[in-house]
């Protein structure tokens, strides 16, 4: 938790990498300073902490109290693991410009890393006051309240965050992660169930997310992870094909044949496979489910929205796919 929170200084969405500029021997103009700040932001987005520190140094040499420059150097220092120096820079930045919201968020992240919950809450509250409409306010404060053991105060914050977009699986998944991180298994399972209902790929995301690792064996998670509750919507295109080989688990030959068929199709696909002992699901141009039928034969089920294929395209695509699965099964027997 510590290193993640300390390095989360909200620099996403900035421009691409630009090489650092050479140190200037004379004071720069405001336009030049602005260009330097933009370049440094880009370097931090690319993870180039050393380059960012070097690039910002000339500006701070001439303007040591420039708040945005202090914030960016602090971000670079934090990224490099220099947390004490990072904190000094961020504190100086908000002392000069108390309206610099990203610096308050950075200070809050450092406080969370140190488990200084009151300081983190104070910094996040300042950030909220500076932009009351920001989507991250309720999530940040809810997560910190939760880590501080203040569950009853955290829950309304999370609900407000989710209420911004009731159809957002991502919002529910983030809430679930925070409950999982704080060790609230039942609450994490409830939120994950809501996320899965909105987007079934939330289930496979949880399988591979370290925040859930210690809770996946909890009884509350078994119904979520082992049962496929997805209902194919009315009007979707649907086809099934049986194969002599049953589904024999995540490492079995039928799933391997299906995965190879997906790869060889050249279609876009999600590399994550949601696999249990009884079924597996992949997502490509089709939703692909692999299981074993009651007669003991393996079944590959393909479905897709009606607009994804014309009737003729669907017939051709499914026929090619099943033929490739059959071919791969034959190759696996040689």
N, C-alpha and C positions, 0 to 999 in steps of 0.2 A: 504493500500500500504506500509506504513512505516515498520510494523513488518515483512512483507514478504521480502521486499527488504533488510532490515538489516540482516536478518538471512540467506540470500542466498549466502553462501560462497563456493559453488561449491565443496561439499564433496561427491557427488554421485559416486556410482560405486566402493566403497572401500570394504574391507573385512568385514566379520561378527563380531559380538561382541566377545570380549575377556575380562575377568575380569581385573580390574586395578591391577598394581603391587604395592607392598609395597615400601615405600620410602627407598632409599638406603642411607647408612651412609657414603659411600666412593664414589669418582667419578666413573662413569661407563665407560665402554669401548665404542669405536665407534659402535661396533656391538650391544651392549646392548642399546645404545642410539637409534639406528635405529629400534630396536625391540619395544622400548617404543613409538616412533613416529608412527609406524605402528599400535600399539594397540590403541593409542589415536585417530587416524583417524577412526578406526573401531568403537570406542565408539561414536564419533560424528555422524557417519553414522547412528548409532542406536538411536541417540537423547539423549545420556547420557552425558549431559554437566557437571554435577557435578563429575562424574567418570573421565571424560577427564581432568578436571582441577586438580583433585587429582593425576592422573597418570603422568601428565606432570610436576608437581611441583618439584620432585627430580632432573629431568634433568636440569630445569632452575635454580635450586639452585646451581648447579655446573657450568652451562654454561648459564649465564643470557642473553647472546647476540646470542644464537643459533636461527637463523631466522625462521626456520621451526617450532621450538618449540614455538616461540613467535606467529607465525601465528596460530598454533593450539590452543594455550591458548586463543588468541583473538577470534577465532571462537567459542570456548566453552563459553566465556564470552558473546559474541553476542547472542548465542543461549539461554543463561540464562537471557537475557534482560539487561545485564550490558554494554550498548552501549558505554559509555564514556571510560571505561577500555578497551573494545574491540578495539576501535579506537586507543588508545595509543599503544597497542600491535602490531597492524597491521602497524602503522607508524614506530615503532621501527624495525619491521621485514624488511620493504623495505629500511629503512635507512642503515641497515647492508647488505642486499642483494637486490639491486634494480631489480634483475632479477626474483624475486619471484612473478610470475604472479598471483597465487591465492590470494595473499595478496592485490595486486592492485585491483583485482575484488571485494574483500571484502570491501576495502575502497570505491570503487565506489558504492557498494550497500548501505553502510552507508550514503554516500552523497546523493544518490537518496532518501533515507528515510527522510533525513533532507531537501529535495528540494534544495540542493546546486548543481544546475545543472552544473555550470562551473567546480566544483571540480569533479563531477561524470564523466563528459566528459573527463577531463584531466586524470583521473585514468583509464577509459576504453581505452583511446588512448594509454596510457603506456602499458596496457595489449595487445593491438593489435600490438604494435611495438615488443613486446616480442615473439609473435606467430602470424604473419600476416595471416597464413592459418587457424587459429581456426574458427570453424563454428559459435561460439557465438559472434564474433566481430561485425558483421553487425547488428545482432539482438539487442545486448546491446546498441550500439551507436544509432541505429535507435530509440529504445524505449526511450532513454534519451533525444535525440533531440526532439522527439515528446512531451514528458512531459514538455520540456523547451519552447514549442510553436514554434518550428522551423520545421514545417511540410515539407517545400520544401526540406530541407536537410535530413529529416528522410526518406522520400519516396524512394530515390535511395538506401539507405542502406537496406531497407526491400526487395527491388527488387533483390539486390545482394544476400541477404540471401536466398530468394526463388529460385533464379537461380541455386544454388548449386544442387538442386534436384527438377526439375520442376514437378515431379510426386508426390511430398510429400504433402499430405494433412496436415500433422502435421505442416510443415513450414507455410503454409497459415493460419492455425488455430492460430498459435502463433502470427502472424502478426495481424490477426483480433482481438485477445485479447488485444494487445497493443493499437490499434486504439480505441477499446471500452473503455479501461481503461482511455485513454486521452479524451474521450467524442466525438470522431469523428465518429458519427453514420453511415454516408454514406460510409466512407472508411471501417469501420468495417464490414458493410453489404457486400460490394464488395468482401472483402477478405474471409468472411465466405462463400459467394456463390461459390468462387473458391475452397475452402476447401471441401464443400459439393459435388461439381462436381467430386472431386477426391476420396472422401470417404463419403458416405451419413451419416455415424454415426457422422460426425462433427456437424450435425444439433442437434441431441439430446445432444451432449456434450455442445453446446452453451446454450441449455435450462437450464442446471444444473450448469453452470459456473457463479460464482458471478460477474465476470468481465463484463458480458453482462446484468446483472439483470436490470440495469436502462435503457437499450436501447431496450429491447425486444418489448416494446410497440411502438417503433418508426415505422412510416410507411415503412421505407426501409427494415425492418425485416419481415413484414407480408408475402410477397411472398415467402420468404425463409423458414419460419417456418410452414406455413399452406398448402403449395403445395408440393406434392410428385412428383418430376420430374424424379425419377429413371426409367430408361429403362432397362428391363431385357435383357441381352445380347443374341444375337442369339446363339442357341445351348444349352442354359441353360435348365435344367429340370424344368418343370412348371406344376402345377396342382391347380385347384380351386374347392372348395366345398361350396355349399349354405346351410344355416341353417335358420330355421323359425324365430329365434330371430335376429333382426337387430343389427348392431353395434350401441350401445347406449352410446358412450363416454368413456372416460378414466376410469370411475368408474362403467361402465356397466357390465352386466353379460356375454356378449359374449367375451369381452376381458379377463375377469376373468377366464372364462373357457379355453381360449387359453393359458393363463399364467400357469394355473394349469396343463394343458396337457404337456407343456414344462417342468415344474418341475418334473412331474411324469415320463417323458420319460427317465430321467437320463442322458440326453445329456448335453454337455457343452452349456452354453447360456450366453448372455450378459444381466445382470440384468436391464440395462436401457431400458425403453420402450419409444419410440418416439410417443407420443399420442396427437392427436388433437380432436376437436369435430367431425370430419368427418372420421378419419382413425387413425390407430395405426400400428406401425411396431416394430417387435421384431426380434432379430437375435439369432439363435441357429444353429443346423446343417442345418436348412433351413433359408432363409429369409421369414419371416411370415408377411403378411399384412392382416389387418382386416378392413373391411369397409362395407358399405351397398350398394347393387346393386340397379339399377333403379326400380326393381320390389318390393323393400322394404325389401327383405330378406338380412340377413347377409352373407357376403362372407369371407372365409378364403383362402388366396392365398399363396401357398408354391412355392419357387424356390430355386435352388442351382446350382452350377457349375456342368457340366457334369461328371467331374472326381470324384465328391464327392460320387456318388452312381452309381452302375450298374443299368441297367433297372429294374431288378428284385428287387434289394434292394430299389430302389425308390418306386416302386409299394407297397412293403410291408410296408415301413416306413410311407408313406403318408396315407395308409389305417389305420394303427394303430393310427396315430395321429388324423385323423378325427374322428375315433371311440371314442377316449378319450375325444375330445372336446364335442362330442354329449353326452357322459356319464356325463361329468361335468355339462352340461346345464340341464340335467335331475335332477341331484342332487341339483342344485340351485333352482329348482322349488318345492322341498319338504319342 
